[in-house]
Amino acid sequence: MLKETSDGIIVNIRISPNAKKNEILKDGEIFKIKITAQPIDGKANKALIEFLSKNFKIPKTSIKILKGETSKEKTILFMTQNEEKLNLLNKTFS
């Protein structure tokens, strides 16, 4: 699910830590993000933010986990107003 707000875009995802490679997949209505890091001491969350930052060229400080710090179900906020980046996010998570 994708939701536009005045702060940016909010996306609900499911994370799969300990994967062979980092990637974004669509599984029905749910977006899965596979991360190679293990879910220990917040390593998977840190790796998730780094992966999203590189993938969408958005600074790590502009990506926040709103819900799901310790869960596989996460709500992510991309704080950007850049039209090009918003379009890329919309295209990826629609």
C-alpha angles and dihedrals in degrees: 000000000000125000127182117215136171088263095052135271127335118206129185113215141166116227124213109197125196092039126155092244140002112261145141118237134179115224107183106297094343126087114217123198115198115208127187094215122096120247092246125122092349093300093132092051091049091047090047092055091046091050093048091045093054094040096052098026092237119139115258089237088061094057118078135178103227096179135010105042089157099025135082088231108076138177111212127195118206105198103206137119094188106127094213093052092044089053091050091050091048091049093048099044100038 
